[in-house]
Amino acid sequence: MVRPWHRYAAWLALAAVALITVVYHRVWMPVVPGAMDPDDFGRGIGSPLLLWVNGYLGVFLHLRYLGTTGALAIPLLFFGLWHWRHLAPWLRGLLAFTLIAVAVIGGFGGFNYGYALTLQPLLVVAVVAAGWQLFTGRERVYFLASLALVSVVNTVLAMEHRQRIWKASSTFSSPDTGAGDLRDRLASGPEDLDAMLRRCGVGPRDTVLVNNVPVWYYDTDRFGIYYWCGSDQLFMGGGKTALFGGRTDHQAHSYLLDSLHCRYVFSTVEYAGYDARFDSLLARDADLLEMDKRGYTMHRVRDTLRH
């Protein structure tokens, strides 16, 4: 049974989420890494507060990428637990599934917000359905319109935050900070990757080290060894291994050329600063063959190290 205080509580929760949205983007979210690990800064979990907000509770509070509707699911879940005995069996099952999923996803601590994204359709439907049940007539329209408005404001603040990061860092780029028309700005890879490879002299059988740029595997059929400099991980057929870990610069250089038979590195300027040894390899022991307007780079590793 819907009571008047339920509607008041819903409006109060929406107002609280609106306030949190402003505080989140303008106070909690930093624009420069400072002393934070660059990888954690990029994931939005670089401080103890953000590790909880965007990490463990990211299903609900990672507003930068997941929007605000999930935050309103928090009081809804508590309401469901409080009235557990009165819920229909299918609602109990759905509530239990949601809580287990939140615990499992939260356990990853914000390693990848894509995990939390999988629950968003469920949470959005639940919040909108609850609003539809709580309100009638014009008040229902006002509440759902306000819900949409808060989501729009959150999106604007998220884009504005990225603009501030861009202004504070010469290497940062994102679709909303670039130039050109919308289609060009939202493109996620080089205009023509195969043409870029041909211009750089990369042969069809040459092996390329792909530094965490998944678009490689969509845009070309050429072989690439997947690598992530932020955690120094090579993803090989037999599992993960390190490029630099346990090796001197000379040994890592020899391993790259002689064991992996890899003389080319495909990366992006956005990853500058994530790992000093990888940056040194590109700057000191490789030649920049091309950097396109979106910041994608192709390097050729020299046959000998500079000393």
C-alpha positions in Angstrom: 0.0 0.0 0.0 1.3 3.4 -1.0 1.4 5.9 1.8 2.0 9.7 1.5 5.3 9.5 3.2 6.5 7.1 0.5 6.1 9.8 -2.0 7.8 12.4 0.2 10.7 10.0 0.6 11.0 9.5 -3.1 11.2 13.3 -3.7 13.8 13.6 -0.9 15.9 10.8 -2.4 15.8 12.4 -5.8 16.8 15.8 -4.3 19.7 14.0 -2.4 20.9 12.4 -5.6 20.8 15.8 -7.4 23.0 17.3 -4.6 25.4 14.3 -4.7 25.7 14.6 -8.4 27.1 18.2 -8.1 29.4 17.3 -5.2 30.6 14.2 -7.1 31.7 16.0 -10.2 32.8 19.3 -8.7 34.4 18.2 -5.4 35.2 14.5 -5.3 36.4 13.8 -8.8 40.0 15.2 -9.3 41.2 16.7 -12.6 44.9 15.8 -12.2 46.4 12.6 -10.8 48.6 14.3 -8.3 50.1 11.5 -6.1 47.5 9.0 -7.4 48.5 6.0 -9.5 47.7 7.0 -13.1 45.8 3.8 -13.8 43.7 4.3 -10.7 43.1 7.9 -11.6 41.9 6.9 -15.0 39.5 4.4 -13.5 38.3 7.0 -11.0 39.4 5.0 -7.9 42.6 6.8 -7.0 41.7 7.8 -3.5 40.1 5.8 -0.6 36.8 7.8 -1.0 36.7 7.2 -4.8 37.6 3.5 -4.3 34.3 3.1 -2.4 32.2 5.5 -4.5 33.3 4.4 -7.9 34.6 1.0 -6.9 32.9 -1.1 -4.3 29.7 0.9 -4.6 30.2 1.7 -8.2 27.0 -0.1 -9.3 25.1 2.7 -7.6 27.4 5.7 -7.4 29.8 5.6 -10.4 28.0 8.7 -11.8 30.6 9.5 -14.4 29.8 6.6 -16.6 26.7 4.9 -15.2 24.3 7.8 -14.5 22.2 8.7 -11.6 19.3 6.3 -11.7 21.3 3.6 -10.0 21.8 5.7 -7.0 18.0 5.9 -6.5 18.0 2.1 -6.4 19.7 2.2 -3.0 16.6 3.3 -1.0 14.5 1.0 -3.2 16.6 -2.0 -2.2 16.4 -1.1 1.5 12.7 -0.7 1.2 12.5 -4.2 -0.4 14.5 -5.8 2.4 12.4 -4.1 5.1 9.2 -5.4 3.4 10.7 -8.8 2.5 7.9 -10.9 3.9 5.3 -9.0 2.0 7.0 -9.3 -1.4 5.8 -11.7 -4.1 8.2 -14.7 -4.5 9.4 -13.4 -7.9 10.3 -10.1 -6.3 12.2 -11.8 -3.5 14.2 -13.8 -6.1 14.9 -10.6 -8.1 16.0 -8.7 -5.0 18.2 -11.6 -3.9 19.8 -11.8 -7.4 20.4 -8.0 -7.4 22.1 -8.1 -3.9 24.3 -11.0 -4.9 25.3 -9.4 -8.2 26.1 -6.1 -6.4 28.3 -8.0 -3.9 30.2 -9.9 -6.7 30.7 -6.8 -8.9 31.6 -4.6 -6.0 34.2 -7.1 -5.0 36.2 -6.1 -8.1 36.6 -2.7 -6.6 36.0 -0.7 -9.8 38.6 -2.5 -11.9 36.2 -2.2 -14.8 33.0 -0.2 -14.7 31.6 -2.4 -17.5 30.8 -5.0 -14.9 28.5 -2.6 -13.1 27.0 -1.5 -16.4 25.4 -4.9 -16.8 23.1 -4.2 -13.9 22.0 -0.8 -15.0 19.0 -1.8 -17.2 17.6 -3.7 -14.2 18.1 -0.8 -11.9 16.7 1.7 -14.3 13.5 -0.4 -14.9 13.1 -0.9 -11.1 13.4 2.8 -10.3 11.1 4.0 -13.1 8.5 1.2 -12.2 8.6 2.3 -8.6 8.1 5.9 -9.6 5.2 4.9 -11.7 3.6 3.0 -8.9 4.2 5.7 -6.2 2.8 8.6 -8.2 -0.3 9.3 -10.2 -1.5 12.1 -12.5 0.6 15.2 -12.9 2.9 14.3 -10.0 3.9 11.1 -11.8 4.9 13.2 -14.8 6.7 15.7 -12.7 8.7 13.0 -10.9 9.7 11.1 -14.0 10.6 14.4 -15.8 12.7 15.4 -12.7 14.4 12.0 -12.8 15.3 12.6 -16.5 16.5 16.1 -15.8 18.9 15.0 -13.0 20.3 12.4 -15.5 20.8 15.1 -18.1 22.5 17.4 -15.6 24.8 14.5 -14.5 25.8 14.0 -18.2 26.6 17.7 -18.7 28.7 17.8 -15.5 30.5 14.6 -16.5 31.4 16.1 -19.9 32.4 19.4 -18.2 34.7 17.4 -15.8 36.4 15.8 -18.8 36.9 19.3 -20.3 38.6 20.4 -17.1 40.9 17.3 -17.2 41.7 18.1 -20.8 42.6 21.7 -19.9 44.8 20.5 -17.0 46.7 17.8 -19.1 48.3 18.2 -22.5 48.1 14.5 -23.2 44.4 13.9 -22.3 41.8 13.6 -25.0 38.3 12.3 -25.3 35.5 12.5 -27.9 33.9 15.5 -26.2 37.2 17.5 -26.2 38.2 16.9 -29.8 37.6 18.9 -32.9 35.5 18.1 -35.9 32.0 16.9 -36.4 30.2 14.5 -34.1 30.9 11.4 -36.1 34.6 12.2 -36.2 34.8 13.0 -32.5 33.0 9.7 -31.5 35.3 7.6 -33.6 37.3 5.1 -31.5 40.2 4.4 -33.7 42.4 5.7 -36.5 40.6 6.8 -39.6 42.3 4.0 -41.6 44.4 1.7 -39.5 45.6 -0.5 -42.3 46.6 2.6 -44.3 48.6 3.8 -41.2 50.3 0.4 -41.0 51.3 0.5 -44.7 52.6 4.1 -44.4 54.7 2.9 -41.4 56.1 0.0 -43.4 54.5 -2.7 -41.2 54.4 -5.8 -43.2 51.4 -8.3 -43.3 53.5 -10.8 -41.3 55.1 -8.4 -38.8 54.1 -8.7 -35.2 52.8 -5.6 -33.4 52.7 -5.0 -29.7 49.2 -3.5 -29.1 49.2 -1.4 -25.9 45.6 -1.7 -24.7 43.9 -0.5 -27.8 41.1 -3.0 -28.5 40.1 -1.3 -31.7 43.1 -3.0 -33.3 41.1 -6.3 -33.4 38.1 -4.6 -35.0 39.9 -2.6 -37.6 42.5 -5.1 -38.9 43.1 -8.8 -39.3 46.8 -8.4 -38.6 48.4 -10.2 -35.7 48.9 -8.2 -32.5 50.2 -9.2 -29.1 47.9 -7.6 -26.5 49.7 -5.6 -23.8 48.8 -3.3 -21.0 51.6 -1.0 -19.8 49.7 0.1 -16.7 50.1 -3.3 -15.1 53.0 -4.6 -17.3 50.9 -7.5 -18.6 51.3 -9.4 -21.8 48.3 -11.5 -22.7 49.7 -14.6 -24.4 48.2 -17.9 -25.5 49.5 -19.6 -22.3 48.4 -16.9 -20.0 49.6 -13.5 -18.7 53.2 -12.6 -18.3 55.3 -9.5 -17.8 57.4 -7.6 -20.3 59.6 -5.7 -17.9 59.0 -7.6 -14.6 62.1 -9.4 -13.5 64.1 -8.2 -16.5 66.6 -5.4 -17.0 65.9 -2.9 -19.8 68.4 -4.9 -22.0 66.6 -8.2 -21.3 63.2 -6.7 -21.9 64.4 -5.3 -25.2 65.9 -8.7 -26.2 62.7 -10.5 -25.1 60.5 -8.2 -27.2 62.7 -8.5 -30.3 64.1 -12.1 -30.1 61.4 -14.0 -28.2 58.2 -12.2 -29.3 59.6 -11.2 -32.7 58.0 -7.9 -32.3 59.5 -4.7 -33.7 56.4 -2.4 -33.8 54.3 -0.9 -31.0 50.8 0.5 -31.5 49.7 2.7 -28.6 48.1 6.1 -27.8 49.4 9.3 -26.1 46.7 8.9 -23.5 48.8 6.2 -21.8 51.9 8.5 -21.3 52.9 8.4 -17.7 51.3 5.0 -16.8 54.7 3.2 -16.8 58.1 4.9 -16.8 59.9 1.9 -18.3 57.5 1.6 -21.1 57.6 5.3 -21.8 61.4 5.1 -21.8 61.4 2.3 -24.3 59.3 4.3 -26.7 61.2 7.6 -26.1 64.8 6.2 -26.1 64.8 2.9 -27.9 62.2 3.3 -30.5 61.4 5.6 -33.4 58.0 7.3 -33.7 56.8 6.5 -37.2 53.4 8.2 -37.1 51.0 9.8 -34.7 47.5 10.5 -36.1 45.2 13.4 -35.1 43.5 11.2 -32.5 46.7 10.5 -30.7 47.3 6.9 -31.8 51.0 6.2 -32.3 53.1 3.6 -34.2 56.7 3.1 -33.1 59.5 0.9 -34.4 61.8 -0.6 -31.8 65.5 -0.2 -32.6 67.7 -3.2 -33.0 70.1 -1.9 -30.4 69.6 -0.1 -27.1 70.9 3.5 -26.6 73.1 3.9 -23.6 
